[in-house]
Amino acid sequence: MSEFRFEADVIHWRGPSPYFFAPLPLDHAEEIRRLSKLLSYGWGVIAVDATIGGVPFYTSLFPKDDTYLLPLKDAVRKKTGITAGDTIAVEMTLRPPRR
């Protein structure tokens, strides 16, 4: 599957379910959007394996505006000390959907 490396500024979503995300760079989002029909398991969501600060985790990208958001699980944030406004380095591999 496709592998990506990028830096992103962490944002805090203060909606009904507060969460932290790393928005993907637009060039990566464009490439992922081209692959999305093969990879999405519904609603445009795409499964990924990601590593931040040496901490690997599994999650799913969410389409938002012109990009995708990488959710940052609390367990990952606590291990790495990540919070809103931090710039993080991300390694990410797209996963085929489980059908």
N, C-alpha and C positions, 0 to 999 in steps of 0.2 A: 504494500500500500504506500501511499504518498507520505513522505516525511517533511516536516516543516520546522524551522528554527526561527525565532523572532523575539523581539523585545516588545513589551507592552506596559502601559501605565494602568495600574489596577484601579477599577472604579467600584463604588458601592452603590448598589441598586437599593433604593429605599422604598420599594413598593410594598404591597401587602405581605410579601415574603422577602425580607431583606436578604441580600446575598452579595458576594464580591465576584467580580468578573474581570477577565483580561480580554479587551477587544483585539481582534486580529487585525494586522495591517491590511489595507485594502487590496494590495497585490495578491496576498495569500487568499483573501476572501474571494477574489475573482476566480482564482484557480479552483478553489473548493466548490464554488457555485457551479462551475462547469462539470464537476464530478458528482454533484449532489444527487442526480437522478439514479446513479448507481449505488450511492452510499446512504441516502436518507432512509430511516425506518419510519418516517411519518412526520408531518408538520415541518419538514425541512431540517429536522434534527439529525446530527451526524455523530456517531460514536467515535471516540478517540482515546488513545493512550497518551498521557502527557507526563512530563517530568519537569519539575520546578525545584531548583535548589537541591538537586539530588533525590528528591522525593517523587517516586512514580505513583500515578493514580489513573483511574479509568473514569471517564465522564462523557458528556455529549455536548457538542457545540449547538448553540441556539442562533438562528438567523435573527439579526436586528439591524434595521435600516440597510445600509450598504455593506455590512460586514457580518461577522459571527462573533458571539461572545463565548469565551471559555470560562465555565463556572469554576471557582476556586473553593474546593471543599474546606470546611473548617479545620479538619484534621491536617490538611496540607498547609494551610495558613498558619496554624499553631506551631507546626514543626519548623517552618521556615521564617516565622516572624513577619509575614507579609500582611500589609494593611492598605487601605485606600491611599492612592497617590504614589505608591512605590512603583518603580520601574523594575520589571522582572524579566528574566530570560526564560524562554519556554522552548522545550523540545516536544514535538507532538507528531503522532502517527495516526492517520485515519484508519478506522477499522471497518470491515464490511459489516452490513447489518445482520443481526441474527434473525432468521426467518423461520 
